[in-house]
Structures are given as C-alpha cells and as structure tokens.
Amino acid sequence: MIKKFSFLIGILLFGLHYIQAQKKEQLQKQNADLKKQIAQINTNLAKTRSESKLSIAYLTNVNKKLVLREKVYNNTQKEKRFIEDEIYLRQLEINRQNRELAILRKNYAEVLVNAYKNKGVQNKVTFILSSKNLGEALRRVQYLKQYSDYQDKKAAEITTAATQIQKSIAQKKKSATEKENLLITQKKDLATINAERVQKQQLVAEFKKNEAKITAELKQKQTQSKALEGQIRAIIAEEIRIAKAEEEARKKAEAEKIRLAKIAAEREKARIEAEAKAKAEALERERKLAEAEAKKASELAAKRAEEERKRTEEAAKTEANARDEARKVAAKKASDEAALKAKEATDKLNAARAAEEALAKKKEADKKAAESKAMTNFGVSTASGNNFAANKGKLGMPIAGTITHRFGRQPHPVFKNIMEENNGIKISVSKGAVARCVFPGTVSSILPASDGTKTVIIKHGGYFTLYSNLSNNSVSKNQQVSAGTPVGTVAQDFDGAYTLDFQVWNGSTPVDPLGWVSY
C-alpha cells in the first residue's frame, strides 16, 4: 500500500515538474525576445537622441522600452516562483525517497537478525553436511544460494535508493543556485527599471521646462497641417469631380455604343433569321418527303410480310412443289427488300429531323456571336473595378519605424491640455529612410509645404494614400506606381525627429490607416 502511494506521488511530482519546466522555458524564450526588442530600441534611441532635440519619438521609445523592461521583470518573477515550486517539489521527493530508504533498511535489518538467529544457516558447510541424503543436500545448497541472492538484492535496493536521494539533493541544490542567480539578475533589472523611470521623469520635466516653445512650435505645425489638409481636400474633391465627370461621359459614350451595337446586332440577327428560315423550310420539305417515303415503305413492308406469312401457311397445308417453293422464295426476297427500304426511309427521316435541330441551335449561336461581335466592333466594354478595398488589412507599411501618433483626435502625449487632430498616423524613422507606396495606383499630385517638405498623393480608384513630410519625391505626377515603389525620403520634423505622416482617404473622408495595413 505504501509503495503504491509513493508511486502515485512520484508520478504526480514528475507531471508537475514537467509542466513547470515547459512554462519556465517559455518564459526564458519570451524574455530573450523582449531583450532583443529592448536592444533595438536602445539603438533607435541612440540615433534619435543624436539627430533630434526633444521629440515625442524619443519619449515614445523610452516608454516602450520601460514597458518591455517591466514585462521582463514580471516574467522573471514568474520564473522565480516556478523555481521555488520546483525546490518544494524536490524536497517532497527527497522526503518520499528517505521514507522508502528507511523501510528498505528496516527490512534488511530484519533479514540480518533472522540470519543471525539461524546459526545453522550461517554455518553453511555444517548446514549442507548435516543433510540426510544427497537430494536434501542439493536442495539446501539451492536454498542458501536463493537466500544469498535475496540479501544481495535488498542491499542493491538500498544502494540505488541512496543514489537517487543524492541525485535529488543535487538537483535541489542546482535549482537553489539558479534561484540565487535569478535574484541577482532581478535586482539588476529592477535597478535598470528605476533608472529608466528616472530618465522618463527627467525627459517629461524637460518637456515641461520647454512647454512654451514646444507648444508654439506644435501650434505652428498644426496650422501648417490644416493649410495642407485644405489643399489635400481641394485636390481630392477635384479628383472626385473629374472622376465623376469622366464616369458620366464614359457611361454616356458606353450607352451610345451599346445602342449602335444593338442596332447592328439586330440587323445581323434578322439576316441570320431569314437565312435560317429559308434553310428550315427546305429541310422541312425534305423531312416531309422522307416521312411520306418512310410511311409508304413501311406499308409496303407490312404488305409483303403479310403475303409471305400467307404463302408460308398455304405451303404448310399442301405439299410443296417447285413452283410453290419459287413463289415462297420470291415472296421472302420481296419482304426483305421492302424492310430494307423502310429502314432506309426511317434513317433518312431521322437525318432530316437532326438537320432541323442543328439548324435551330446554329441559328441561336450565330445570333449570340453576332451580338458579341457588334459590341466589340463598337468598343463596348465593362469597366474593371479597383480592388484597393478588397485588400483592407493586408497592405504593407509604407516604412519601418515606431508609431508615435495615432489616428483621430487625441491629447498630446505630454501636454494633456493640447488636443491633436490626426488624419493619419505618424511613424518615427531613422535619418535617410525612404517611404514606399503601399498599393498600385497613379500619382495624383505632389504638394510643396511652406516648411519646404512635400506631400505625395497617390490615387487607387476611389481611394487615396498620402505620404507627407518628405524632403524629396521619387515619383512624378500621373506616374503609374506599384506596391513598393519609392515615393520619397522622410524629412526632419520641427522637433528634430524624422517622421512620416501617412494617411488613407476613402474618397473625401480620411480613415484610420492601421485598419488597412498589416503591422
């Protein structure tokens, strides 16, 4: 009973240890990924700090790094708890193994006591020689061997159990060392987090210190953005007006083409109908002649068959002579010829009916072909739709970087009393980064701003994508572009950071770009 209970505890402990080991491994892997992200952010921060003055991009990266640091710290906390649980489980295992070892030692001691009491067994030679006969001596030798093996087995069980305890103790010590190392790492991480919190507070304080200057620059930028938005709305409105006028003209021209094509198609159909009618009348005459011939042949065949039947009956009643036999043969021949003619007439009738059916099918096919040909000759075609909307959520990002401002009306990240209106998203990038088109389209316009930057507007059917704050443009107006085409190099913003303003418009309405791109 004790062995069964110990076995169940062992299985339970092994299962818990396996699950916790997996979770600990996942946490370690996640922490490694988070640390890679932190290293990348540190690289970006070094670049941003050297290139800019006091920017939201820098503050955003500091916040992001702090969040990642806290995730690493929390994961380390979880890992520490897993190690503590592992140490506890190891101690339970050691206690269980010690209990089993005590039972084994007790049983072995009882074996030794019994062996001592049975002195005859200990004096093996005397025990064997005192046998009454050879058979009994052999049985005593076998008994002594089995008894010795039993003692060796018990001693081996004790040794194995002791070895297992030593292994469990060593594993427990290893886990304890791992916990100590983890605590040292955790203290370092906590110190780093506190230092980065102080850095964030200093950065925010620096923002507050320069609040008047930054607010003035921000308001000036917002004024420029509003002016640019007015230009963008005017351009898009004009594009929509032109598109509507072109669509109306196209529809009108298409309707005229369709009208003329239908007239031409009706004329061709009438000609086909007349030709088919003449052919149908000829085929009908042939069919009627074939029906008459088939009827006549069928009646003749029936008549000949009846005559043959009667002659056969008469021949059976009277003795056949040469003349009757000749008549019988002639009647058989006439009947066969009549049957053959009837079959030929039937085949001819079937062929005539098939020709009529084929003519009717050909007439309908010719009329459809005539209509299609007329539409093609008059240039009637179906306008292909734009599939920009079908790719919602699948578009690539215009550039790799950190999103610092999201779509819509939002408070400033530092100055909560200032509200920002964003028609798109702002992406902080490194110096020299190039923005790329996210979907095939046509360059609608290139707008210069008062601060020397440029905005490229690309049309995708009824949708538009905008790439603002470019120092130069790599495309020209009316140029056909594909996804991935370089649009221009990102310029430095008023705060010194390099920021791309990316927007998506559905007609004259700006929409959230993050609902369209995959990021």
Buried (B, 14 or more C-beta within 10 A) or exposed (E): EEEEEBEEBBEEBEEBBEEBEEEBEEBEEBBEEBEEBBEEBEEBBEBBBEBBBBBBBBBBBBBBBBEBBBBBBEBBBBBBEBBEBBBEBBEBBBEBBBEBBEBBBEEBEEBEEEEEEEEEBEEBEEBBEEBEEEEEBEEBBEEBEEBEEEBEEBEEBBEEBBEBBEEBBEBBEEBBEBBEEBEEBBEEBEEBBEEBBEBBEEBBEBBEEEBEEBBEBBEEBBEBBEEBBEBBBEBBEEBBEEBEEEEEEEEEEBEEBBEBBBEBBBEBBEEBBEEBEEBBEEBEEBBEBBBEBBEEBBEBBBEBBEBBEEBEEEBEEEEEEEEBEEBBEEBBEBBBBBBEBBBBBBEBBEEBEEBBEEBEEEBEEBBEEBBEBBBEEBEBEEEEEBEBEEBEEEBBBBBEBBBBBBBEEEEBBBBEEBEBEBBBBBBBBBBEBBBBBBBBBBBBBBBEBEBEBBBBBBBBBBBBBBBBBBBEBBBEEEEEBEEEBEBBBBBBBBBBBBBBBBBBBEBEEBBBBBEBBEE
